[in-house]
């Protein structure tokens, strides 16, 4: 049986989510700073594609795995909703939606770990 990398994968995602939350907080803190460009992280799926943590499939019908350095980029003006006269590209509503996504993804992450841990503990007891 191959090793299960679920705990490593969820740990990497939790780190990525924490970094994304910090960037969202930085964006909100600079909402009134002239010329400030909103920052965003590379999506987690792309981060995984660039890591050594590559999943293998034993059957061609299985889904291809993901593979990530976290890259911080400035959000392009096309990706944001509004550009103010001051040149600031931060939109509070958009940042709050991102914060909600982070909270939801973190909750899912911890639920998966909790369920997997319970499953492992059940197999050890029986």
Secondary structure, 3 states (H helix, E strand, C coil): CCCCCHHHHHHHHHHHHHHHHHHHHHHHHCCCCCCCCCEEECCHHHHHHCCCCCCCCCCCCCCCCCCCCCCEEECCCCCCCCCCCCCCCCCHHHHHHHHHHHHHHHHHHHHHHHHHHHHHHHHHHC
